[in-house]
Amino acid sequence: MKHKDNLTWREAILNVLLDHEQTEVTLSQIYSEISHYRELTPNDLQFTYGQRNYTHKIRRILTDMIRNNEVIRTKKGTYVLNNRLK
């Protein structure tokens, strides 16, 4: 899929969340839409522990964003930008 820019992982995740600013975003939506903003490398597409490497990166970055109060996890596997709730 053609990506808009080759952004950092964090910027790409933020852009996916901004695309759905009015709604909650599921983890599976983030996985499927991340390639719109970031080119997935062959290493990203390799499997580790039964999942593609990029899914581990996305979850780790989302965890950091939650700790920094940038993103809110509304329920299991569902996220929303914190500033939308203010």
N, CA, C and O atoms as a CHARMM CRD file, in Angstrom:
* protein
*
  344
    1    1 MET  N      0.83700  -1.18200   0.00000 PROA 1      0.00000
    2    1 MET  CA     0.00000   0.00000   0.00000 PROA 1      0.00000
    3    1 MET  C      0.87800   1.24100   0.00000 PROA 1      0.00000
    4    1 MET  O      1.93100   1.25600   0.63800 PROA 1      0.00000
    5    2 LYS  N      0.46600   2.25400  -0.69100 PROA 2      0.00000
    6    2 LYS  CA     1.21900   3.50300  -0.77400 PROA 2      0.00000
    7    2 LYS  C      1.05300   4.27500   0.53300 PROA 2      0.00000
    8    2 LYS  O     -0.06700   4.48000   1.00100 PROA 2      0.00000
    9    3 HSD  N      2.17200   4.70100   1.11900 PROA 3      0.00000
   10    3 HSD  CA     2.12600   5.45800   2.36300 PROA 3      0.00000
   11    3 HSD  C      2.27600   6.94300   2.07200 PROA 3      0.00000
   12    3 HSD  O      2.93600   7.32400   1.10600 PROA 3      0.00000
   13    4 LYS  N      1.67000   7.78000   2.89900 PROA 4      0.00000
   14    4 LYS  CA     1.71900   9.22900   2.68900 PROA 4      0.00000
   15    4 LYS  C      3.13000   9.75100   2.94500 PROA 4      0.00000
   16    4 LYS  O      3.67800  10.49200   2.12800 PROA 4      0.00000
   17    5 ASP  N      3.69800   9.38000   4.03800 PROA 5      0.00000
   18    5 ASP  CA     5.04400   9.77800   4.44500 PROA 5      0.00000
   19    5 ASP  C      5.64800   8.60300   5.18400 PROA 5      0.00000
   20    5 ASP  O      4.94000   7.70500   5.63900 PROA 5      0.00000
   21    6 ASN  N      6.95600   8.61800   5.29500 PROA 6      0.00000
   22    6 ASN  CA     7.58200   7.59100   6.11500 PROA 6      0.00000
   23    6 ASN  C      7.88000   8.21000   7.47800 PROA 6      0.00000
   24    6 ASN  O      9.02000   8.55200   7.79400 PROA 6      0.00000
   25    7 LEU  N      6.83200   8.34000   8.26600 PROA 7      0.00000
   26    7 LEU  CA     6.92200   8.98000   9.56800 PROA 7      0.00000
   27    7 LEU  C      7.54700   8.03700  10.59200 PROA 7      0.00000
   28    7 LEU  O      7.70900   6.84300  10.33800 PROA 7      0.00000
   29    8 THR  N      7.89800   8.59500  11.75800 PROA 8      0.00000
   30    8 THR  CA     8.32700   7.74700  12.86000 PROA 8      0.00000
   31    8 THR  C      7.12600   6.91100  13.30000 PROA 8      0.00000
   32    8 THR  O      5.98400   7.21900  12.95800 PROA 8      0.00000
   33    9 TRP  N      7.39300   5.87000  14.04700 PROA 9      0.00000
   34    9 TRP  CA     6.29800   5.01200  14.52100 PROA 9      0.00000
   35    9 TRP  C      5.29700   5.81900  15.33900 PROA 9      0.00000
   36    9 TRP  O      4.08800   5.68800  15.14900 PROA 9      0.00000
   37   10 ARG  N      5.79200   6.64800  16.24100 PROA 10     0.00000
   38   10 ARG  CA     4.91300   7.43700  17.10200 PROA 10     0.00000
   39   10 ARG  C      4.05100   8.39600  16.26900 PROA 10     0.00000
   40   10 ARG  O      2.84500   8.49800  16.49400 PROA 10     0.00000
   41   11 GLU  N      4.66200   9.09100  15.31600 PROA 11     0.00000
   42   11 GLU  CA     3.91600  10.00700  14.46100 PROA 11     0.00000
   43   11 GLU  C      2.87200   9.27700  13.62400 PROA 11     0.00000
   44   11 GLU  O      1.76700   9.78100  13.41900 PROA 11     0.00000
   45   12 ALA  N      3.22500   8.09500  13.14600 PROA 12     0.00000
   46   12 ALA  CA     2.28300   7.31100  12.34000 PROA 12     0.00000
   47   12 ALA  C      1.07500   6.89000  13.17600 PROA 12     0.00000
   48   12 ALA  O     -0.06200   6.95800  12.71000 PROA 12     0.00000
   49   13 ILE  N      1.32600   6.45600  14.41000 PROA 13     0.00000
   50   13 ILE  CA     0.22900   6.06300  15.30800 PROA 13     0.00000
   51   13 ILE  C     -0.65700   7.27000  15.60600 PROA 13     0.00000
   52   13 ILE  O     -1.88200   7.15900  15.58200 PROA 13     0.00000
   53   14 LEU  N     -0.04600   8.42100  15.88700 PROA 14     0.00000
   54   14 LEU  CA    -0.82900   9.63900  16.13900 PROA 14     0.00000
   55   14 LEU  C     -1.70000   9.99400  14.94200 PROA 14     0.00000
   56   14 LEU  O     -2.85200  10.39400  15.11400 PROA 14     0.00000
   57   15 ASN  N     -1.16900   9.85300  13.73600 PROA 15     0.00000
   58   15 ASN  CA    -1.94900  10.16000  12.54600 PROA 15     0.00000
   59   15 ASN  C     -3.13700   9.21800  12.38000 PROA 15     0.00000
   60   15 ASN  O     -4.21900   9.64600  11.97800 PROA 15     0.00000
   61   16 VAL  N     -2.94200   7.95100  12.68200 PROA 16     0.00000
   62   16 VAL  CA    -4.06800   7.00600  12.61900 PROA 16     0.00000
   63   16 VAL  C     -5.13500   7.42300  13.62800 PROA 16     0.00000
   64   16 VAL  O     -6.32300   7.42900  13.30600 PROA 16     0.00000
   65   17 LEU  N     -4.72000   7.77200  14.84700 PROA 17     0.00000
   66   17 LEU  CA    -5.68000   8.20100  15.86200 PROA 17     0.00000
   67   17 LEU  C     -6.37500   9.49700  15.44800 PROA 17     0.00000
   68   17 LEU  O     -7.57100   9.66200  15.68700 PROA 17     0.00000
   69   18 LEU  N     -5.63900  10.40900  14.83400 PROA 18     0.00000
   70   18 LEU  CA    -6.24300  11.66500  14.37200 PROA 18     0.00000
   71   18 LEU  C     -7.24700  11.43600  13.25000 PROA 18     0.00000
   72   18 LEU  O     -8.23500  12.16200  13.14200 PROA 18     0.00000
   73   19 ASP  N     -7.00100  10.43600  12.41800 PROA 19     0.00000
   74   19 ASP  CA    -7.95600  10.10200  11.35800 PROA 19     0.00000
   75   19 ASP  C     -9.31000   9.70500  11.92500 PROA 19     0.00000
   76   19 ASP  O    -10.33600   9.84700  11.26000 PROA 19     0.00000
   77   20 HSD  N     -9.31000   9.20600  13.15700 PROA 20     0.00000
   78   20 HSD  CA   -10.53600   8.74300  13.82200 PROA 20     0.00000
   79   20 HSD  C    -10.81000   9.60000  15.05500 PROA 20     0.00000
   80   20 HSD  O    -11.23400   9.09000  16.09300 PROA 20     0.00000
   81   21 GLU  N    -10.57100  10.87400  14.93700 PROA 21     0.00000
   82   21 GLU  CA   -10.63000  11.78100  16.08300 PROA 21     0.00000
   83   21 GLU  C    -11.96900  11.74000  16.81800 PROA 21     0.00000
   84   21 GLU  O    -12.00700  11.93100  18.03400 PROA 21     0.00000
   85   22 GLN  N    -13.03800  11.50000  16.11900 PROA 22     0.00000
   86   22 GLN  CA   -14.35900  11.51600  16.74000 PROA 22     0.00000
   87   22 GLN  C    -14.76700  10.16400  17.32700 PROA 22     0.00000
   88   22 GLN  O    -15.80400  10.05900  17.98200 PROA 22     0.00000
   89   23 THR  N    -13.95700   9.13200  17.09600 PROA 23     0.00000
   90   23 THR  CA   -14.32900   7.80500  17.56600 PROA 23     0.00000
   91   23 THR  C    -13.14200   7.10500  18.20700 PROA 23     0.00000
   92   23 THR  O    -11.99400   7.52900  18.07400 PROA 23     0.00000
   93   24 GLU  N    -13.44900   6.03900  18.89600 PROA 24     0.00000
   94   24 GLU  CA   -12.40500   5.19000  19.45200 PROA 24     0.00000
   95   24 GLU  C    -11.79800   4.36700  18.32300 PROA 24     0.00000
   96   24 GLU  O    -12.46500   4.07000  17.33100 PROA 24     0.00000
   97   25 VAL  N    -10.53500   4.00400  18.47900 PROA 25     0.00000
   98   25 VAL  CA    -9.81800   3.23800  17.46600 PROA 25     0.00000
   99   25 VAL  C     -9.37600   1.92000  18.07700 PROA 25     0.00000
  100   25 VAL  O     -8.77800   1.89500  19.15200 PROA 25     0.00000
  101   26 THR  N     -9.67100   0.82800  17.38900 PROA 26     0.00000
  102   26 THR  CA    -9.23500  -0.47200  17.88800 PROA 26     0.00000
  103   26 THR  C     -7.79800  -0.73600  17.46700 PROA 26     0.00000
  104   26 THR  O     -7.29200  -0.14500  16.51300 PROA 26     0.00000
  105   27 LEU  N     -7.16500  -1.61900  18.18600 PROA 27     0.00000
  106   27 LEU  CA    -5.79700  -2.00200  17.88100 PROA 27     0.00000
  107   27 LEU  C     -5.70500  -2.59400  16.47700 PROA 27     0.00000
  108   27 LEU  O     -4.73500  -2.33500  15.76500 PROA 27     0.00000
  109   28 SER  N     -6.68200  -3.37000  16.07400 PROA 28     0.00000
  110   28 SER  CA    -6.66100  -3.95300  14.73100 PROA 28     0.00000
  111   28 SER  C     -6.76500  -2.87900  13.65200 PROA 28     0.00000
  112   28 SER  O     -6.17700  -3.03200  12.58100 PROA 28     0.00000
  113   29 GLN  N     -7.50600  -1.78700  13.91200 PROA 29     0.00000
  114   29 GLN  CA    -7.57300  -0.66900  12.96100 PROA 29     0.00000
  115   29 GLN  C     -6.20400  -0.00100  12.83200 PROA 29     0.00000
  116   29 GLN  O     -5.77100   0.34000  11.73200 PROA 29     0.00000
  117   30 ILE  N     -5.53800   0.18100  13.95600 PROA 30     0.00000
  118   30 ILE  CA    -4.20500   0.78800  13.92800 PROA 30     0.00000
  119   30 ILE  C     -3.25900  -0.08400  13.12600 PROA 30     0.00000
  120   30 ILE  O     -2.50700   0.41500  12.28900 PROA 30     0.00000
  121   31 TYR  N     -3.29300  -1.40000  13.37800 PROA 31     0.00000
  122   31 TYR  CA    -2.43900  -2.32400  12.62400 PROA 31     0.00000
  123   31 TYR  C     -2.68800  -2.21400  11.12400 PROA 31     0.00000
  124   31 TYR  O     -1.74200  -2.18000  10.33700 PROA 31     0.00000
  125   32 SER  N     -3.94000  -2.15800  10.73100 PROA 32     0.00000
  126   32 SER  CA    -4.24900  -2.16300   9.29800 PROA 32     0.00000
  127   32 SER  C     -3.99000  -0.81500   8.62400 PROA 32     0.00000
  128   32 SER  O     -3.75400  -0.76900   7.41700 PROA 32     0.00000
  129   33 GLU  N     -4.03100   0.28000   9.38300 PROA 33     0.00000
  130   33 GLU  CA    -3.88200   1.60300   8.78600 PROA 33     0.00000
  131   33 GLU  C     -2.48800   2.20800   8.94800 PROA 33     0.00000
  132   33 GLU  O     -2.20600   3.25300   8.36300 PROA 33     0.00000
  133   34 ILE  N     -1.62200   1.58000   9.72000 PROA 34     0.00000
  134   34 ILE  CA    -0.29500   2.14600   9.97300 PROA 34     0.00000
  135   34 ILE  C      0.50300   2.28500   8.68800 PROA 34     0.00000
  136   34 ILE  O      1.32800   3.19000   8.56900 PROA 34     0.00000
  137   35 SER  N      0.27200   1.40500   7.72800 PROA 35     0.00000
  138   35 SER  CA     1.03800   1.44700   6.47700 PROA 35     0.00000
  139   35 SER  C      0.66500   2.64600   5.60400 PROA 35     0.00000
  140   35 SER  O      1.33700   2.91200   4.60800 PROA 35     0.00000
  141   36 HSD  N     -0.39100   3.36800   5.96000 PROA 36     0.00000
  142   36 HSD  CA    -0.72500   4.59500   5.24400 PROA 36     0.00000
  143   36 HSD  C      0.29600   5.68600   5.54900 PROA 36     0.00000
  144   36 HSD  O      0.47000   6.61700   4.76300 PROA 36     0.00000
  145   37 TYR  N      0.96300   5.56800   6.68200 PROA 37     0.00000
  146   37 TYR  CA     1.87900   6.60300   7.15000 PROA 37     0.00000
  147   37 TYR  C      3.32300   6.15000   7.26800 PROA 37     0.00000
  148   37 TYR  O      4.22600   6.97800   7.38600 PROA 37     0.00000
  149   38 ARG  N      3.54300   4.86400   7.23900 PROA 38     0.00000
  150   38 ARG  CA     4.88900   4.35100   7.43400 PROA 38     0.00000
  151   38 ARG  C      5.08900   3.12600   6.57200 PROA 38     0.00000
  152   38 ARG  O      4.25000   2.22600   6.54400 PROA 38     0.00000
  153   39 GLU  N      6.21100   3.09800   5.86800 PROA 39     0.00000
  154   39 GLU  CA     6.53700   1.94000   5.06000 PROA 39     0.00000
  155   39 GLU  C      6.99600   0.80900   5.97400 PROA 39     0.00000
  156   39 GLU  O      7.87900   0.99500   6.81100 PROA 39     0.00000
  157   40 LEU  N      6.39200  -0.35700   5.80700 PROA 40     0.00000
  158   40 LEU  CA     6.76800  -1.50600   6.61900 PROA 40     0.00000
  159   40 LEU  C      7.92800  -2.22200   5.94200 PROA 40     0.00000
  160   40 LEU  O      7.84300  -2.60300   4.77500 PROA 40     0.00000
  161   41 THR  N      9.00000  -2.39700   6.68200 PROA 41     0.00000
  162   41 THR  CA    10.19500  -3.04500   6.16000 PROA 41     0.00000
  163   41 THR  C     10.03800  -4.56200   6.22700 PROA 41     0.00000
  164   41 THR  O      9.13900  -5.05700   6.90600 PROA 41     0.00000
  165   42 PRO  N     10.89400  -5.30100   5.53700 PROA 42     0.00000
  166   42 PRO  CA    10.84300  -6.76300   5.65800 PROA 42     0.00000
  167   42 PRO  C     10.97500  -7.23800   7.10800 PROA 42     0.00000
  168   42 PRO  O     10.34900  -8.22400   7.49700 PROA 42     0.00000
  169   43 ASN  N     11.79200  -6.53700   7.90900 PROA 43     0.00000
  170   43 ASN  CA    11.91800  -6.90400   9.32000 PROA 43     0.00000
  171   43 ASN  C     10.60600  -6.67600  10.07300 PROA 43     0.00000
  172   43 ASN  O     10.24000  -7.47100  10.93900 PROA 43     0.00000
  173   44 ASP  N      9.90400  -5.60000   9.74600 PROA 44     0.00000
  174   44 ASP  CA     8.61400  -5.31600  10.38900 PROA 44     0.00000
  175   44 ASP  C      7.61000  -6.42700  10.12000 PROA 44     0.00000
  176   44 ASP  O      6.75600  -6.71600  10.95900 PROA 44     0.00000
  177   45 LEU  N      7.71400  -7.05000   8.95000 PROA 45     0.00000
  178   45 LEU  CA     6.75000  -8.06700   8.54600 PROA 45     0.00000
  179   45 LEU  C      7.11200  -9.47500   9.00800 PROA 45     0.00000
  180   45 LEU  O      6.32200 -10.40400   8.84500 PROA 45     0.00000
  181   46 GLN  N      8.30100  -9.63700   9.58300 PROA 46     0.00000
  182   46 GLN  CA     8.68900 -10.94300  10.11000 PROA 46     0.00000
  183   46 GLN  C      7.88300 -11.25000  11.37100 PROA 46     0.00000
  184   46 GLN  O      7.37500 -10.34700  12.03700 PROA 46     0.00000
  185   47 PHE  N      7.77900 -12.52500  11.68000 PROA 47     0.00000
  186   47 PHE  CA     7.01200 -12.96300  12.84400 PROA 47     0.00000
  187   47 PHE  C      7.91900 -13.21000  14.04200 PROA 47     0.00000
  188   47 PHE  O      8.98600 -13.80900  13.91000 PROA 47     0.00000
  189   48 THR  N      7.49000 -12.74700  15.20800 PROA 48     0.00000
  190   48 THR  CA     8.12400 -13.03800  16.48700 PROA 48     0.00000
  191   48 THR  C      7.00300 -13.36400  17.46500 PROA 48     0.00000
  192   48 THR  O      6.04700 -12.60100  17.59900 PROA 48     0.00000
  193   49 TYR  N      7.12400 -14.49100  18.14300 PROA 49     0.00000
  194   49 TYR  CA     6.09500 -14.93700  19.09000 PROA 49     0.00000
  195   49 TYR  C      4.71100 -14.98300  18.44700 PROA 49     0.00000
  196   49 TYR  O      3.71000 -14.67700  19.09600 PROA 49     0.00000
  197   50 GLY  N      4.65700 -15.36500  17.17500 PROA 50     0.00000
  198   50 GLY  CA     3.38700 -15.56000  16.48500 PROA 50     0.00000
  199   50 GLY  C      2.74300 -14.31600  15.92000 PROA 50     0.00000
  200   50 GLY  O      1.65900 -14.39100  15.34100 PROA 50     0.00000
  201   51 GLN  N      3.39200 -13.16100  16.07700 PROA 51     0.00000
  202   51 GLN  CA     2.83600 -11.91800  15.53300 PROA 51     0.00000
  203   51 GLN  C      3.90900 -11.17000  14.77500 PROA 51     0.00000
  204   51 GLN  O      5.10100 -11.33600  15.03500 PROA 51     0.00000
  205   52 ARG  N      3.48000 -10.34400  13.83300 PROA 52     0.00000
  206   52 ARG  CA     4.44000  -9.55600  13.06500 PROA 52     0.00000
  207   52 ARG  C      5.15500  -8.56300  13.98600 PROA 52     0.00000
  208   52 ARG  O      4.57300  -8.05300  14.94400 PROA 52     0.00000
  209   53 ASN  N      6.41700  -8.30300  13.67900 PROA 53     0.00000
  210   53 ASN  CA     7.23000  -7.42900  14.52800 PROA 53     0.00000
  211   53 ASN  C      6.61700  -6.04700  14.72300 PROA 53     0.00000
  212   53 ASN  O      6.71500  -5.48000  15.81100 PROA 53     0.00000
  213   54 TYR  N      5.98800  -5.49800  13.69100 PROA 54     0.00000
  214   54 TYR  CA     5.46200  -4.13800  13.83800 PROA 54     0.00000
  215   54 TYR  C      4.32400  -4.07600  14.85500 PROA 54     0.00000
  216   54 TYR  O      4.09300  -3.01800  15.43900 PROA 54     0.00000
  217   55 THR  N      3.61100  -5.17300  15.08300 PROA 55     0.00000
  218   55 THR  CA     2.53700  -5.13500  16.07900 PROA 55     0.00000
  219   55 THR  C      3.10400  -4.97800  17.48400 PROA 55     0.00000
  220   55 THR  O      2.50000  -4.31500  18.32700 PROA 55     0.00000
  221   56 HSD  N      4.26200  -5.58500  17.74000 PROA 56     0.00000
  222   56 HSD  CA     4.91800  -5.42400  19.04400 PROA 56     0.00000
  223   56 HSD  C      5.34400  -3.96800  19.24300 PROA 56     0.00000
  224   56 HSD  O      5.18500  -3.41500  20.33200 PROA 56     0.00000
  225   57 LYS  N      5.88700  -3.34700  18.18700 PROA 57     0.00000
  226   57 LYS  CA     6.29900  -1.94000  18.26700 PROA 57     0.00000
  227   57 LYS  C      5.11500  -1.03100  18.55900 PROA 57     0.00000
  228   57 LYS  O      5.20100  -0.14100  19.40400 PROA 57     0.00000
  229   58 ILE  N      4.01900  -1.25600  17.86200 PROA 58     0.00000
  230   58 ILE  CA     2.83700  -0.41500  18.04400 PROA 58     0.00000
  231   58 ILE  C      2.32400  -0.51500  19.47900 PROA 58     0.00000
  232   58 ILE  O      2.02600   0.50600  20.10000 PROA 58     0.00000
  233   59 ARG  N      2.22000  -1.72300  20.00700 PROA 59     0.00000
  234   59 ARG  CA     1.73500  -1.88300  21.38400 PROA 59     0.00000
  235   59 ARG  C      2.67400  -1.23600  22.39700 PROA 59     0.00000
  236   59 ARG  O      2.21100  -0.63100  23.36400 PROA 59     0.00000
  237   60 ARG  N      3.99700  -1.35600  22.18800 PROA 60     0.00000
  238   60 ARG  CA     4.96200  -0.75100  23.10200 PROA 60     0.00000
  239   60 ARG  C      4.82600   0.77000  23.08300 PROA 60     0.00000
  240   60 ARG  O      4.83300   1.40700  24.13600 PROA 60     0.00000
  241   61 ILE  N      4.70200   1.35100  21.89800 PROA 61     0.00000
  242   61 ILE  CA     4.58500   2.80400  21.77900 PROA 61     0.00000
  243   61 ILE  C      3.26300   3.28800  22.36300 PROA 61     0.00000
  244   61 ILE  O      3.22800   4.32700  23.02100 PROA 61     0.00000
  245   62 LEU  N      2.18200   2.55700  22.13600 PROA 62     0.00000
  246   62 LEU  CA     0.89400   2.93100  22.73600 PROA 62     0.00000
  247   62 LEU  C      0.98200   2.91400  24.26000 PROA 62     0.00000
  248   62 LEU  O      0.42000   3.78600  24.92300 PROA 62     0.00000
  249   63 THR  N      1.67700   1.93600  24.81200 PROA 63     0.00000
  250   63 THR  CA     1.85400   1.86900  26.26600 PROA 63     0.00000
  251   63 THR  C      2.58500   3.10900  26.76600 PROA 63     0.00000
  252   63 THR  O      2.19000   3.69000  27.77600 PROA 63     0.00000
  253   64 ASP  N      3.64300   3.52200  26.07500 PROA 64     0.00000
  254   64 ASP  CA     4.36600   4.73900  26.45000 PROA 64     0.00000
  255   64 ASP  C      3.47200   5.97600  26.33400 PROA 64     0.00000
  256   64 ASP  O      3.52100   6.86600  27.18200 PROA 64     0.00000
  257   65 MET  N      2.66000   6.02400  25.28200 PROA 65     0.00000
  258   65 MET  CA     1.76900   7.16600  25.08700 PROA 65     0.00000
  259   65 MET  C      0.70000   7.21800  26.17700 PROA 65     0.00000
  260   65 MET  O      0.29400   8.30500  26.58900 PROA 65     0.00000
  261   66 ILE  N      0.25000   6.07900  26.64100 PROA 66     0.00000
  262   66 ILE  CA    -0.71800   6.03300  27.74900 PROA 66     0.00000
  263   66 ILE  C     -0.06200   6.54100  29.02100 PROA 66     0.00000
  264   66 ILE  O     -0.65700   7.32600  29.75900 PROA 66     0.00000
  265   67 ARG  N      1.16500   6.09500  29.28300 PROA 67     0.00000
  266   67 ARG  CA     1.89000   6.55500  30.48100 PROA 67     0.00000
  267   67 ARG  C      2.10600   8.05900  30.47400 PROA 67     0.00000
  268   67 ARG  O      2.13000   8.69300  31.52900 PROA 67     0.00000
  269   68 ASN  N      2.26400   8.63600  29.26900 PROA 68     0.00000
  270   68 ASN  CA     2.47400  10.07600  29.12500 PROA 68     0.00000
  271   68 ASN  C      1.16200  10.85400  28.98000 PROA 68     0.00000
  272   68 ASN  O      1.17700  12.04900  28.68500 PROA 68     0.00000
  273   69 ASN  N      0.04100  10.18400  29.18600 PROA 69     0.00000
  274   69 ASN  CA    -1.29400  10.78700  29.10700 PROA 69     0.00000
  275   69 ASN  C     -1.60400  11.39800  27.73900 PROA 69     0.00000
  276   69 ASN  O     -2.39000  12.34000  27.64700 PROA 69     0.00000
  277   70 GLU  N     -0.99700  10.87300  26.68900 PROA 70     0.00000
  278   70 GLU  CA    -1.29900  11.33200  25.33500 PROA 70     0.00000
  279   70 GLU  C     -2.47400  10.55100  24.75000 PROA 70     0.00000
  280   70 GLU  O     -3.22700  11.07100  23.92600 PROA 70     0.00000
  281   71 VAL  N     -2.62200   9.31100  25.17900 PROA 71     0.00000
  282   71 VAL  CA    -3.65000   8.40800  24.67600 PROA 71     0.00000
  283   71 VAL  C     -4.33900   7.77100  25.87000 PROA 71     0.00000
  284   71 VAL  O     -3.71300   7.51200  26.89800 PROA 71     0.00000
  285   72 ILE  N     -5.63200   7.52100  25.72500 PROA 72     0.00000
  286   72 ILE  CA    -6.40600   6.84300  26.76800 PROA 72     0.00000
  287   72 ILE  C     -6.87400   5.51000  26.22400 PROA 72     0.00000
  288   72 ILE  O     -7.41000   5.43300  25.11800 PROA 72     0.00000
  289   73 ARG  N     -6.66800   4.46000  27.00500 PROA 73     0.00000
  290   73 ARG  CA    -7.19700   3.14800  26.65200 PROA 73     0.00000
  291   73 ARG  C     -8.58300   3.05500  27.26600 PROA 73     0.00000
  292   73 ARG  O     -8.72500   2.96400  28.48600 PROA 73     0.00000
  293   74 THR  N     -9.60300   3.07800  26.41800 PROA 74     0.00000
  294   74 THR  CA   -10.97500   3.11500  26.91400 PROA 74     0.00000
  295   74 THR  C    -11.48200   1.74300  27.32900 PROA 74     0.00000
  296   74 THR  O    -12.28100   1.62700  28.25800 PROA 74     0.00000
  297   75 LYS  N    -11.02400   0.71800  26.65200 PROA 75     0.00000
  298   75 LYS  CA   -11.29100  -0.65900  27.02300 PROA 75     0.00000
  299   75 LYS  C    -10.23300  -1.51000  26.33600 PROA 75     0.00000
  300   75 LYS  O     -9.40900  -0.98100  25.59000 PROA 75     0.00000
  301   76 LYS  N    -10.24100  -2.77900  26.56700 PROA 76     0.00000
  302   76 LYS  CA    -9.18600  -3.63000  26.02200 PROA 76     0.00000
  303   76 LYS  C     -9.07600  -3.48000  24.50800 PROA 76     0.00000
  304   76 LYS  O    -10.02900  -3.74300  23.77400 PROA 76     0.00000
  305   77 GLY  N     -7.89000  -3.05200  24.05000 PROA 77     0.00000
  306   77 GLY  CA    -7.62000  -2.93200  22.62200 PROA 77     0.00000
  307   77 GLY  C     -8.30600  -1.76900  21.93200 PROA 77     0.00000
  308   77 GLY  O     -8.41900  -1.76500  20.70600 PROA 77     0.00000
  309   78 THR  N     -8.77500  -0.76600  22.70100 PROA 78     0.00000
  310   78 THR  CA    -9.46000   0.39200  22.12200 PROA 78     0.00000
  311   78 THR  C     -8.86100   1.66400  22.70200 PROA 78     0.00000
  312   78 THR  O     -8.70000   1.79400  23.91600 PROA 78     0.00000
  313   79 TYR  N     -8.53100   2.60500  21.81100 PROA 79     0.00000
  314   79 TYR  CA    -7.79100   3.79600  22.21700 PROA 79     0.00000
  315   79 TYR  C     -8.43400   5.05400  21.65800 PROA 79     0.00000
  316   79 TYR  O     -9.15600   5.01900  20.66200 PROA 79     0.00000
  317   80 VAL  N     -8.15000   6.17800  22.33200 PROA 80     0.00000
  318   80 VAL  CA    -8.62200   7.48600  21.88800 PROA 80     0.00000
  319   80 VAL  C     -7.56900   8.50200  22.33200 PROA 80     0.00000
  320   80 VAL  O     -6.91900   8.31800  23.36200 PROA 80     0.00000
  321   81 LEU  N     -7.40400   9.57300  21.55400 PROA 81     0.00000
  322   81 LEU  CA    -6.48000  10.63000  21.94300 PROA 81     0.00000
  323   81 LEU  C     -6.99500  11.31600  23.19500 PROA 81     0.00000
  324   81 LEU  O     -8.19700  11.54800  23.32200 PROA 81     0.00000
  325   82 ASN  N     -6.11500  11.64200  24.11100 PROA 82     0.00000
  326   82 ASN  CA    -6.49600  12.25900  25.36400 PROA 82     0.00000
  327   82 ASN  C     -7.13500  13.62300  25.15900 PROA 82     0.00000
  328   82 ASN  O     -8.10100  13.95100  25.84900 PROA 82     0.00000
  329   83 ASN  N     -6.62700  14.43000  24.23100 PROA 83     0.00000
  330   83 ASN  CA    -7.16300  15.77800  24.05800 PROA 83     0.00000
  331   83 ASN  C     -8.60000  15.78800  23.54800 PROA 83     0.00000
  332   83 ASN  O     -9.28100  16.80800  23.65200 PROA 83     0.00000
  333   84 ARG  N     -9.07400  14.67000  22.99900 PROA 84     0.00000
  334   84 ARG  CA   -10.47500  14.60900  22.55500 PROA 84     0.00000
  335   84 ARG  C    -11.43200  14.62900  23.74000 PROA 84     0.00000
  336   84 ARG  O    -12.57600  15.06400  23.60400 PROA 84     0.00000
  337   85 LEU  N    -10.98300  14.17000  24.88400 PROA 85     0.00000
  338   85 LEU  CA   -11.85000  14.09000  26.06000 PROA 85     0.00000
  339   85 LEU  C    -11.84400  15.36100  26.88300 PROA 85     0.00000
  340   85 LEU  O    -12.66400  15.51400  27.78900 PROA 85     0.00000
  341   86 LYS  N    -10.93200  16.27900  26.58400 PROA 86     0.00000
  342   86 LYS  CA   -10.83900  17.52000  27.36400 PROA 86     0.00000
  343   86 LYS  C    -11.87200  18.53100  26.90600 PROA 86     0.00000
  344   86 LYS  O    -11.94100  19.63300  27.44900 PROA 86     0.00000
